[in-house]
Amino acid sequence: MKKYKLSEICKEIGVEFKGEDIEIDGLNTIDSATSSQISFIHDKKYISKLPNTKAGAVLIEEKYKELLPKSSIALITDEPYLKLALASKLFAYKIVTKGGHPNLGENCDIDKRVRFGKNVTLGDNVTVMASAYIGDNVEIGSNTIIYPNVTIYHHSKIGSNCIIHAGAVIGSDGYGFAHTKDGRHIKIYQNGNTVIEDEVEIGANTTIDRAVFGSTYIRKGVKLDNLVQIGHNCDIGEHTLMAGQAGIAGSTKMGRNVVMGGQSGTAGHLSIGDFTTVAGKGGVTKSLKGGKTYAGFPAIEHKLWLKLQAKISSLVKRKK
């Protein structure tokens, strides 16, 4: 784990340092950060969480600093999100090409053309086929099958009895950038990981992004079709089904047994209730209550969507 003095980080990202020079070992959200981590506020909707944060220091605008508890050091900046991006690079995992021999369980079947990183652990009866890459510190549970050309990035965790089809990419960087005033895009390094629980099946060429902080979760029993995209910090509930070309934007939380039709998608930071169905090509722009079926863009209840389509059709016929 990388550790820096707070004064060192402030110097690196261009923020004035005042206060106790504490040791920092990472970055995190305002409600999850510990006393040895830096957090940030860049959106008004999270202001209510400031008084209860346990973060050691917070990147924050001057107008909000009085809301911080005395235990948190205010790092004053008019660009907290940009400063977060600059700080994230300091804690990025060091990528190296040198690998190692995995810690194998019993009866594993590993093609000789598989490439492993360091400190990889495989359970019993794991099958890994040709040209797969398993990165540093990856854990794979028993009875899991990895098909050809699958890429599993560092620190990913794969459960037991999973199937990952050819070309899938697990734990690649989420799509996160902070923007400068002159229009440049500064990478926010994705320093979390991806966790795939037991009995998950992942289709060919599906991609699941690692988290910015914490983990992206694919819960037990989820079945993903080919060409599905899961954004960073998503939490896909147990036994959810997603058809081909569905896409979930970052930080969306889905309940259990959600069904997403082909080419459907969601915006980010939403909550989808248990037993929700979104029809093919449906576009979810706000959080949805569970137990209902939705369709269209923006997604509305399916029965209402059918009535609207009938009305539109009748209007078109009248004009003719």
C-alpha positions as CSV (number, residue, x, y, z in Angstrom):
1,M,0.0,0.0,0.0
2,K,1.4,3.4,-1.0
3,K,1.5,6.1,1.7
4,Y,2.3,9.8,1.4
5,K,2.4,12.7,3.8
6,L,-0.5,15.0,3.2
7,S,1.9,17.9,2.5
8,E,3.5,15.8,-0.3
9,I,0.2,15.2,-2.0
10,C,-0.8,18.9,-1.8
11,K,2.5,19.9,-3.4
12,E,2.0,17.4,-6.2
13,I,-1.6,18.5,-7.0
14,G,-1.2,22.2,-6.4
15,V,-3.3,22.8,-3.3
16,E,-2.2,24.9,-0.3
17,F,-1.4,22.8,2.7
18,K,-2.5,23.8,6.2
19,G,-2.9,21.7,9.3
20,E,-1.5,18.5,10.7
21,D,0.8,16.6,8.3
22,I,-1.0,13.2,8.5
23,E,-0.1,10.1,6.5
24,I,-2.5,9.3,3.6
25,D,-2.9,5.8,2.1
26,G,-5.7,6.4,-0.4
27,L,-8.7,8.2,-1.7
28,N,-12.4,7.4,-1.2
29,T,-15.9,8.8,-1.3
30,I,-17.1,11.3,1.4
31,D,-19.1,8.6,3.3
32,S,-16.6,5.8,3.0
33,A,-13.3,7.6,3.6
34,T,-11.3,6.8,6.7
35,S,-9.0,9.0,8.8
36,S,-6.0,8.1,6.6
37,Q,-7.8,8.9,3.3
38,I,-8.6,12.0,1.2
39,S,-12.1,12.6,-0.1
40,F,-13.7,15.3,-2.2
41,I,-17.0,17.2,-2.8
42,H,-17.9,18.4,-6.3
43,D,-21.7,18.0,-6.3
44,K,-24.2,19.8,-4.1
45,K,-26.3,16.7,-3.6
46,Y,-23.5,15.2,-1.4
47,I,-23.2,18.3,0.9
48,S,-25.4,16.7,3.5
49,K,-22.8,14.0,4.1
50,L,-20.0,16.4,5.0
51,P,-20.7,16.8,8.8
52,N,-20.4,13.0,9.3
53,T,-17.4,12.2,7.1
54,K,-14.5,10.5,8.7
55,A,-12.1,11.5,6.0
56,G,-8.7,12.7,7.1
57,A,-8.8,15.5,4.5
58,V,-11.3,16.7,2.0
59,L,-10.8,18.6,-1.3
60,I,-13.5,21.2,-1.0
61,E,-14.6,24.7,-2.1
62,E,-14.1,27.6,0.4
63,K,-17.9,28.1,0.8
64,Y,-18.4,24.5,2.2
65,K,-15.5,24.2,4.5
66,E,-17.4,25.1,7.7
67,L,-19.6,22.0,7.2
68,L,-16.6,19.7,7.8
69,P,-16.1,18.1,11.2
70,K,-13.0,19.2,13.1
71,S,-11.4,15.8,12.5
72,S,-11.2,16.5,8.7
73,I,-8.6,18.9,7.2
74,A,-10.1,21.2,4.5
75,L,-8.0,21.3,1.3
76,I,-9.4,24.5,-0.3
77,T,-9.7,24.5,-4.1
78,D,-12.2,25.7,-6.7
79,E,-11.5,22.5,-8.7
80,P,-11.9,19.6,-6.2
81,Y,-12.7,17.0,-8.9
82,L,-9.7,18.0,-11.0
83,K,-7.4,17.8,-7.9
84,L,-8.9,14.4,-7.1
85,A,-7.9,13.2,-10.6
86,L,-4.3,14.5,-10.1
87,A,-4.1,12.8,-6.7
88,S,-5.5,9.5,-8.0
89,K,-2.3,9.0,-10.1
90,L,-0.2,8.8,-6.9
91,F,-2.1,5.7,-5.8
92,A,-2.4,3.9,-9.1
93,Y,-1.2,0.3,-9.2
94,K,2.2,-0.1,-10.8
95,I,1.7,-2.3,-13.9
96,V,4.6,-4.6,-14.7
97,T,5.0,-7.3,-17.4
98,K,6.9,-9.8,-15.2
99,G,4.6,-12.6,-14.1
100,G,4.7,-15.7,-11.9
101,H,3.4,-19.2,-11.4
102,P,-0.1,-19.3,-9.9
103,N,-1.1,-20.9,-6.7
104,L,-3.2,-23.8,-8.1
105,G,-5.8,-25.9,-6.4
106,E,-6.4,-29.6,-7.3
107,N,-7.2,-30.8,-10.8
108,C,-6.8,-27.5,-12.7
109,D,-6.5,-27.6,-16.5
110,I,-4.4,-24.6,-17.7
111,D,-3.4,-24.2,-21.3
112,K,0.3,-23.6,-21.7
113,R,-0.4,-20.4,-23.6
114,V,-2.1,-18.7,-20.6
115,R,-0.2,-15.8,-19.1
116,F,-0.3,-15.1,-15.4
117,G,0.7,-12.1,-13.3
118,K,2.1,-12.3,-9.8
119,N,0.3,-13.8,-6.8
120,V,-2.6,-15.4,-8.7
121,T,-4.7,-17.9,-6.8
122,L,-6.9,-20.6,-8.4
123,G,-9.3,-22.9,-6.7
124,D,-9.9,-26.6,-7.5
125,N,-11.0,-27.7,-11.0
126,V,-10.4,-24.4,-12.7
127,T,-10.1,-24.5,-16.5
128,V,-8.2,-21.6,-18.3
129,M,-8.0,-21.8,-22.1
130,A,-5.5,-20.5,-24.6
131,S,-4.4,-16.9,-24.7
132,A,-6.2,-15.8,-21.5
133,Y,-4.4,-13.2,-19.3
134,I,-4.8,-13.3,-15.5
135,G,-3.3,-10.3,-13.9
136,D,-1.6,-9.7,-10.6
137,N,-3.3,-10.7,-7.3
138,V,-6.4,-12.2,-9.1
139,E,-8.4,-14.8,-7.2
140,I,-10.5,-17.4,-9.1
141,G,-12.8,-19.8,-7.3
142,S,-13.3,-23.5,-7.8
143,N,-15.0,-25.1,-10.9
144,T,-14.8,-21.8,-12.9
145,I,-14.1,-21.9,-16.7
146,I,-12.2,-19.2,-18.5
147,Y,-12.5,-19.3,-22.3
148,P,-9.9,-18.2,-24.8
149,N,-8.7,-14.6,-24.9
150,V,-10.3,-13.5,-21.7
151,T,-8.5,-10.7,-19.9
152,I,-8.8,-10.4,-16.1
153,Y,-7.1,-7.3,-14.7
154,H,-5.2,-7.1,-11.5
155,H,-6.9,-7.6,-8.1
156,S,-10.1,-8.9,-9.6
157,K,-11.9,-11.6,-7.7
158,I,-13.9,-14.3,-9.5
159,G,-16.1,-16.7,-7.6
160,S,-16.8,-20.4,-7.9
161,N,-18.8,-22.1,-10.7
162,C,-18.5,-19.1,-13.0
163,I,-18.2,-19.2,-16.8
164,I,-16.4,-16.4,-18.6
165,H,-16.7,-16.5,-22.4
166,A,-14.1,-15.6,-25.0
167,G,-12.9,-12.1,-25.3
168,A,-14.5,-10.8,-22.1
169,V,-12.6,-8.2,-20.2
170,I,-12.9,-8.0,-16.4
171,G,-11.5,-5.1,-14.4
172,S,-10.6,-2.7,-17.1
173,D,-10.5,1.0,-16.2
174,G,-13.8,2.8,-15.8
175,Y,-14.5,5.9,-18.0
176,G,-13.6,8.7,-15.7
177,F,-12.0,12.1,-16.4
178,A,-11.9,15.5,-14.8
179,H,-11.9,18.5,-17.2
180,T,-9.7,21.5,-17.0
181,K,-10.9,25.1,-17.7
182,D,-9.1,25.0,-21.1
183,G,-10.9,21.8,-22.1
184,R,-8.3,19.1,-21.4
185,H,-9.4,15.8,-19.9
186,I,-7.4,14.5,-17.0
187,K,-7.6,10.8,-16.2
188,I,-9.0,9.7,-12.9
189,Y,-7.1,6.5,-12.1
190,Q,-9.4,3.6,-11.2
191,N,-7.8,2.3,-8.1
192,G,-10.6,-0.1,-7.0
193,N,-11.3,-3.6,-8.3
194,T,-14.0,-5.9,-9.7
195,V,-15.7,-8.7,-7.8
196,I,-17.6,-11.4,-9.5
197,E,-19.5,-13.6,-7.1
198,D,-20.4,-17.3,-7.5
199,E,-22.4,-18.9,-10.4
200,V,-22.1,-15.9,-12.7
201,E,-22.0,-16.4,-16.5
202,I,-20.4,-13.6,-18.6
203,G,-20.9,-13.5,-22.4
204,A,-18.3,-13.1,-25.1
205,N,-16.8,-9.6,-25.5
206,T,-18.6,-8.3,-22.4
207,T,-16.7,-5.7,-20.4
208,I,-16.9,-5.0,-16.7
209,D,-15.1,-1.9,-15.4
210,R,-13.1,-1.8,-12.1
211,A,-14.2,0.8,-9.5
212,V,-12.7,4.2,-8.9
213,F,-12.7,3.4,-5.2
214,G,-14.0,0.2,-3.6
215,S,-15.4,-2.5,-5.9
216,T,-17.7,-3.0,-8.9
217,Y,-19.9,-6.0,-8.0
218,I,-21.6,-8.6,-10.1
219,R,-23.6,-10.6,-7.5
220,K,-24.4,-14.3,-7.3
221,G,-26.2,-15.9,-10.2
222,V,-26.1,-13.0,-12.6
223,K,-26.2,-14.0,-16.3
224,L,-24.7,-11.5,-18.8
225,D,-25.1,-11.9,-22.6
226,N,-22.5,-11.0,-25.2
227,L,-21.4,-7.4,-25.7
228,V,-22.7,-6.1,-22.3
229,Q,-21.0,-3.1,-20.7
230,I,-21.0,-2.6,-16.9
231,G,-19.5,0.8,-15.8
232,H,-17.4,1.5,-12.8
233,N,-18.7,1.1,-9.2
234,C,-22.0,-0.6,-10.4
235,D,-23.6,-3.1,-8.2
236,I,-25.6,-5.7,-10.2
237,G,-28.0,-7.6,-8.0
238,E,-28.3,-11.4,-7.6
239,H,-29.8,-13.4,-10.5
240,T,-30.1,-10.4,-12.8
241,L,-30.3,-11.1,-16.5
242,M,-28.9,-8.7,-19.2
243,A,-29.4,-9.3,-22.9
244,G,-26.9,-8.4,-25.6
245,Q,-25.6,-4.8,-26.0
246,A,-27.2,-3.7,-22.7
247,G,-25.2,-1.0,-20.9
248,I,-25.1,0.2,-17.3
249,A,-23.5,3.6,-16.6
250,G,-21.2,4.0,-13.5
251,S,-22.4,3.8,-9.9
252,T,-25.8,2.4,-10.7
253,K,-27.2,-0.1,-8.2
254,M,-29.5,-2.8,-9.4
255,G,-31.6,-5.0,-7.2
256,R,-32.1,-8.8,-7.5
257,N,-33.7,-10.5,-10.5
258,V,-33.7,-7.4,-12.7
259,V,-34.1,-8.1,-16.4
260,M,-32.5,-5.7,-19.0
261,G,-33.6,-6.3,-22.6
262,G,-31.3,-6.1,-25.6
263,Q,-29.7,-2.6,-26.3
264,S,-31.3,-1.2,-23.1
265,G,-29.3,1.0,-20.8
266,T,-29.2,3.3,-17.8
267,A,-27.7,6.6,-16.9
268,G,-25.3,6.7,-14.0
269,H,-25.9,6.9,-10.2
270,L,-29.4,5.4,-10.4
271,S,-31.2,2.7,-8.3
272,I,-33.2,0.0,-10.0
273,G,-35.6,-2.0,-7.7
274,D,-35.9,-5.7,-7.3
275,F,-37.7,-7.7,-10.1
276,T,-37.7,-4.7,-12.5
277,T,-37.9,-5.4,-16.3
278,V,-36.6,-2.9,-18.8
279,A,-37.7,-3.8,-22.4
280,G,-35.3,-3.9,-25.3
281,K,-33.9,-0.5,-26.3
282,G,-35.3,1.0,-23.1
283,G,-33.4,4.0,-21.8
284,V,-33.5,4.5,-18.0
285,T,-32.9,8.1,-17.0
286,K,-34.1,8.1,-13.4
287,S,-34.3,5.5,-10.6
288,L,-37.1,2.9,-11.0
289,K,-39.3,1.2,-8.5
290,G,-39.1,-2.6,-8.5
291,G,-41.7,-5.1,-9.5
292,K,-42.7,-3.3,-12.8
293,T,-42.0,-3.4,-16.5
294,Y,-40.7,-0.3,-18.3
295,A,-40.1,0.6,-21.9
296,G,-39.2,3.5,-24.2
297,F,-36.9,6.5,-23.9
298,P,-37.0,7.9,-21.3
299,A,-38.3,4.6,-19.8
300,I,-41.8,4.7,-18.4
301,E,-44.2,1.9,-17.3
302,H,-44.8,-0.5,-20.2
303,K,-48.6,-0.1,-20.2
304,L,-48.4,3.7,-20.5
305,W,-45.7,3.3,-23.2
306,L,-48.1,1.1,-25.3
307,K,-50.9,3.7,-24.9
308,L,-48.6,6.4,-26.1
309,Q,-47.5,4.4,-29.1
310,A,-51.1,3.8,-30.0
311,K,-51.9,7.5,-29.7
312,I,-48.9,8.5,-31.9
313,S,-49.9,5.8,-34.5
314,S,-53.5,7.2,-34.6
315,L,-52.3,10.7,-35.0
316,V,-50.1,9.7,-37.9
317,K,-53.0,7.9,-39.6
318,R,-55.3,11.0,-39.2
319,K,-52.8,13.2,-41.0
320,K,-52.7,10.8,-43.9
